Amino acid sequence: MKRLNVKQKVFWVAVGSLALATVVMLFPPFYVQAQGNIVGLGHSFYFTGKGRVDTGLLLMIWFLIFACGGLLSAFLLMTDKSSNEADSK
């Protein structure tokens, strides 16, 4: 079985991050404000219209998804460069 090279691994990390962000966009967190209290309704399909979308929480989730994907990609690229330097010596 053929192993993936680093560019392919980074590509699949990016595809996974985008897929996860798309799922979170389709099922965002909802909340409703009742008698001055904010009540979280959890995640639900976007088109059900249960309440208001918690955009702050949604943006934070997206940020965490892309930050983890970016860090994983950077780690993959760093380990590839260090292994190439070790091979050239």
Steps between C-alpha positions, in 0.01 A plus 500: 500500500633840401566753777384860477761770460489816711315713245227239477473482878468879524235489225295243691532701822362804313217294348412361843500848653274636228265202531477544877438874462223425248332258741519760777350757260209268424446422869581826682444569870165665579380705794183677606452792737213447744415746779846656484679167525695349214430129457718288275307256283801304379581417139224442250451497123516859372168502316290388800500855639481407868646828617784737425837380381773564756742663257768562762517133592481400132796723412697366796437141388611587145812670635589193706443267203725701269759568771533126573516423127765767449706379794480141378605607150790703639609203711490272195706747297754548782551127548549461123765773490684355799497151347628641167786678681588177684500305171730751330769473771 
